[in-house]
Amino acid sequence: MFEIETPDFNLEATLESGQVFGFQKSVDGFYEGTIEGREVRLRQNLNFLEIHNRSQKSAEPQVRRFFDLDRDLSDVYKILKSDDQLIKSYERFKGLRLIQQNSWEALACFIISSNNNVKRIQGIWKNLTSRLSASGRSFPQPIDIARSHEGMLRELGLGYRAPFLFRSAQFLARNPVSLDLIRQSEYEEARHRLLQFPGIGPKVADCALLYGFQKYEAFPVDVWILRVMRKLYFNNRKVSEEKVRKFGQKRWSGLAGYVQQYLFHAVRNNVL
C-alpha cells in the first residue's frame, strides 16, 4: 500500500459520474478496478489517495496519469464559480476530474451505453472482460472482440448493440491506426470520423471524444443534460439536442466537456 497526495481530487465523484465503467465499490469502501493492466484498490482519505495493488512496483505514475492529477483545474473552477447556475455543482463536487482512459475502451463502452443504465453497462463490461480479455482483468482489445461473434456478445448482455460493437471491433482490428487518426484530428474532423462507425450517433461520438480522446470541447447531450440545460438556460423551452450541444460549446468553448461532466453529475444527484 502507498499514498499519494491529492489536494484537488474527488475520487468518488470522478468514478461515479458515468465516464468509466470498470470500477466497483467494495463493502469496505475501496474502489476496485484496473489501470493500465494493473489491478488496484483505491480509497480517498482527505487529501490523500490510498492505493493497493498486487504488483510489487509502485502504480503511482499510472494512477496519476489515469486520473490526470497534474492538471490545473482553476480555469474549470473559474467557469463554475462565475455562473450562478453552476456554482452548486462546484461546491458539491469540486475535484471531479475527467479520466484519461483508453480510447478503445471508452468508444466500446459508449456504444454499449446506448439506451442503457450504469449498472447494466458495468455488468456488460465485466462479462466482456472475463470472457474475452486475454488477461481477464483489462477490457478486451478490438481483436479479442472481432474473434468472437454477435451471438456471444448478445449472450453477454449487449442485445441489439452487439452488431455495432462487433463491426466496430472488426474495423479497428483491420485498421488499428484509425484511433490514432481520430486522436490527432481536430474535434470536428474527429467527430466526423467517429460518426462513420456502425451504430455511433452524435451522443456516443461526443462521449467517446470527451472521455477517450480528451477532446474537451465536446459537449455530449443525453436526456439528463437536455433536461438540465433546458431548465437552466432555455426557460424550460423544448429545444433540440443539437441546439443544446452548440450552445454549450459556444458558451464554454474548450472546457465545455468539463462543464458538462459537472452538470451531468449534479443533475443525477439532485443538486441542480
C-alpha positions in Angstrom: 0.0 0.0 0.0 1.1 3.5 -0.7 -0.4 7.0 -0.6 -0.1 10.0 -2.9 -1.1 13.5 -2.0 -4.2 14.7 -4.0 -5.3 18.0 -2.6 -7.6 18.8 -5.5 -9.3 15.5 -6.3 -12.7 13.8 -5.6 -12.3 10.1 -6.2 -16.0 9.3 -5.6 -17.3 11.9 -7.9 -14.8 11.0 -10.6 -15.6 7.3 -10.6 -19.3 7.7 -10.0 -20.0 10.3 -12.7 -20.7 7.9 -15.6 -17.5 8.3 -17.5 -15.9 4.9 -16.7 -17.4 1.5 -16.0 -14.6 -0.8 -14.9 -14.6 0.2 -11.2 -16.8 -1.3 -8.5 -17.1 0.0 -4.9 -16.5 -2.8 -2.4 -18.1 -3.1 1.0 -15.0 -1.8 2.8 -15.2 1.4 0.8 -12.4 0.8 -1.7 -12.9 1.2 -5.5 -11.6 -1.8 -7.3 -10.5 -1.8 -10.9 -7.7 -2.0 -13.4 -5.4 0.8 -14.6 -3.1 0.1 -17.5 -3.3 -3.6 -16.8 -2.7 -3.3 -13.0 -5.3 -4.3 -10.5 -5.8 -1.6 -8.0 -7.8 -0.8 -4.9 -8.3 2.9 -4.2 -9.7 4.8 -1.3 -9.5 8.5 -0.5 -8.5 9.8 2.9 -8.9 13.6 3.0 -6.1 14.9 0.7 -4.5 11.5 0.1 -5.3 8.7 -2.2 -4.6 5.3 -0.7 -3.6 2.8 -3.4 -3.3 -1.0 -3.0 -2.0 -3.1 -5.9 -0.8 -6.7 -6.2 2.3 -5.8 -8.0 5.5 -5.0 -6.0 6.1 -2.0 -8.3 4.5 1.4 -7.5 1.5 2.2 -9.6 1.7 5.9 -8.8 2.7 7.0 -12.4 -0.2 5.1 -13.9 -2.7 6.3 -11.3 -1.6 10.0 -11.7 -1.9 9.7 -15.5 -5.2 7.9 -15.4 -6.9 10.5 -13.1 -5.0 13.4 -14.7 -3.9 14.5 -11.3 -1.4 17.0 -12.5 -3.9 19.1 -14.5 -4.7 22.5 -13.0 -8.5 22.8 -12.8 -8.5 26.5 -11.9 -9.9 27.5 -15.3 -12.7 25.0 -14.9 -13.5 26.3 -11.4 -13.5 29.9 -12.6 -16.3 29.0 -15.0 -18.3 27.1 -12.5 -18.0 29.7 -9.7 -18.8 32.6 -12.0 -22.1 31.2 -13.2 -25.0 31.2 -10.7 -26.4 28.2 -12.4 -23.3 26.1 -11.9 -21.8 27.1 -8.6 -23.7 24.4 -6.7 -22.0 21.7 -8.8 -18.6 23.2 -8.0 -19.4 23.4 -4.3 -20.6 19.8 -4.1 -18.2 18.1 -6.5 -15.0 20.1 -6.5 -12.2 17.8 -7.5 -14.2 15.8 -10.1 -11.7 15.1 -12.9 -12.1 13.7 -16.4 -10.3 10.4 -16.6 -7.6 9.7 -19.2 -9.0 6.4 -20.2 -8.1 4.1 -23.1 -9.7 5.3 -26.3 -11.0 2.0 -27.5 -12.5 1.1 -24.1 -14.3 4.5 -24.0 -15.6 4.1 -27.5 -16.8 0.5 -26.9 -18.4 1.3 -23.5 -20.4 4.2 -25.0 -21.5 2.0 -27.9 -22.8 -0.3 -25.1 -24.3 2.7 -23.2 -27.0 3.4 -25.8 -30.4 3.2 -24.0 -28.7 1.6 -21.1 -28.0 2.3 -17.4 -24.8 2.5 -15.5 -25.3 -0.8 -13.5 -26.1 -2.8 -16.7 -23.1 -1.2 -18.5 -20.8 -2.2 -15.6 -22.2 -5.8 -15.8 -21.6 -6.0 -19.6 -18.0 -4.6 -19.0 -17.4 -7.3 -16.5 -18.8 -10.0 -18.8 -16.7 -8.9 -21.8 -13.6 -8.7 -19.7 -13.9 -12.1 -18.1 -14.9 -13.9 -21.3 -12.9 -12.2 -24.0 -9.9 -10.4 -22.5 -6.5 -12.1 -22.7 -5.7 -11.1 -19.1 -9.2 -11.4 -17.7 -8.6 -8.0 -16.0 -8.4 -5.3 -18.6 -11.1 -4.6 -21.2 -10.7 -6.7 -24.3 -8.9 -5.3 -27.3 -10.7 -4.9 -30.7 -9.1 -8.1 -32.0 -10.4 -10.0 -29.0 -14.0 -9.0 -29.7 -13.5 -9.4 -33.5 -12.6 -13.0 -32.9 -15.9 -13.6 -31.1 -19.3 -13.4 -32.8 -22.5 -11.4 -32.4 -24.3 -14.3 -30.7 -21.8 -14.4 -28.0 -22.0 -10.7 -27.5 -25.7 -10.9 -27.2 -25.3 -13.6 -24.6 -23.0 -11.3 -22.6 -25.8 -8.7 -22.4 -25.3 -6.4 -25.3 -28.6 -7.1 -27.0 -29.2 -5.1 -30.2 -25.9 -3.3 -29.6 -23.9 -6.5 -30.3 -23.6 -6.0 -34.1 -22.4 -2.4 -33.6 -19.7 -3.3 -31.2 -18.7 -6.3 -33.2 -18.4 -4.4 -36.5 -16.5 -1.6 -34.9 -14.1 -4.1 -33.4 -13.7 -5.8 -36.7 -12.9 -2.5 -38.4 -10.4 -1.5 -35.8 -8.7 -4.9 -35.9 -8.2 -4.3 -39.6 -7.3 -0.6 -39.3 -5.5 -0.2 -35.9 -4.3 3.3 -36.8 -7.8 4.7 -37.0 -7.9 5.6 -33.3 -4.6 7.5 -33.6 -6.0 9.4 -36.6 -9.1 10.4 -34.5 -6.8 11.4 -31.6 -4.7 13.5 -33.9 -7.6 15.2 -35.6 -9.3 18.4 -34.6 -12.7 18.0 -32.9 -15.0 18.4 -35.9 -12.9 16.0 -38.1 -12.6 13.5 -35.3 -16.3 13.6 -34.7 -16.9 13.1 -38.5 -14.7 10.1 -38.4 -16.5 8.5 -35.5 -19.9 9.1 -37.0 -18.9 6.7 -39.8 -18.6 3.8 -37.4 -21.7 1.5 -37.2 -24.2 2.4 -34.6 -22.5 5.6 -33.5 -24.7 8.6 -33.3 -23.9 12.2 -32.1 -24.2 11.5 -28.4 -22.0 8.4 -28.5 -19.4 10.1 -30.7 -19.2 13.1 -28.3 -18.9 10.8 -25.3 -16.1 8.8 -26.9 -14.3 12.0 -27.9 -14.6 13.6 -24.5 -13.8 10.5 -22.3 -11.5 8.6 -24.6 -9.8 11.2 -26.8 -9.7 14.1 -24.4 -11.5 16.5 -26.8 -12.7 18.8 -24.1 -14.7 21.0 -26.5 -17.1 18.0 -26.9 -20.4 18.5 -25.2 -22.4 15.2 -25.1 -26.1 15.7 -24.7 -28.2 12.9 -23.3 -31.6 13.0 -21.5 -30.0 14.3 -18.3 -28.1 17.1 -20.0 -31.0 18.0 -22.2 -33.3 18.3 -19.2 -30.9 20.4 -17.0 -29.8 22.7 -19.8 -33.5 23.4 -20.8 -34.2 24.2 -17.2 -31.1 26.4 -16.5 -30.6 28.2 -19.9 -33.7 27.9 -22.0 -36.6 28.6 -19.6 -37.8 25.0 -20.0 -38.5 25.5 -23.7 -38.3 22.5 -25.9 -35.0 22.8 -27.8 -33.2 20.2 -29.7 -30.2 18.2 -28.6 -28.1 19.8 -31.4 -29.0 23.3 -30.3 -28.1 22.5 -26.7 -24.8 21.0 -27.9 -23.9 24.1 -29.9 -24.9 26.4 -27.0 -22.7 24.5 -24.6 -19.7 24.6 -27.0 -20.2 28.3 -27.7 -20.6 29.3 -24.1 -17.8 27.2 -22.6 -15.5 26.6 -25.6 -12.5 24.4 -24.9 -13.8 23.4 -21.5 -17.4 22.6 -22.5 -16.8 18.9 -21.8 -15.6 19.6 -18.2 -18.7 21.8 -17.5 -20.9 19.0 -19.0 -19.4 16.5 -16.6 -20.2 18.7 -13.5 -23.7 19.3 -14.9 -24.3 15.7 -15.5 -23.2 14.5 -12.1 -25.0 17.3 -10.4 -28.4 16.7 -12.0 -28.2 12.9 -11.5 -27.6 13.6 -7.8 -30.4 16.2 -7.5 -28.0 19.1 -6.9 -29.4 21.1 -9.8 
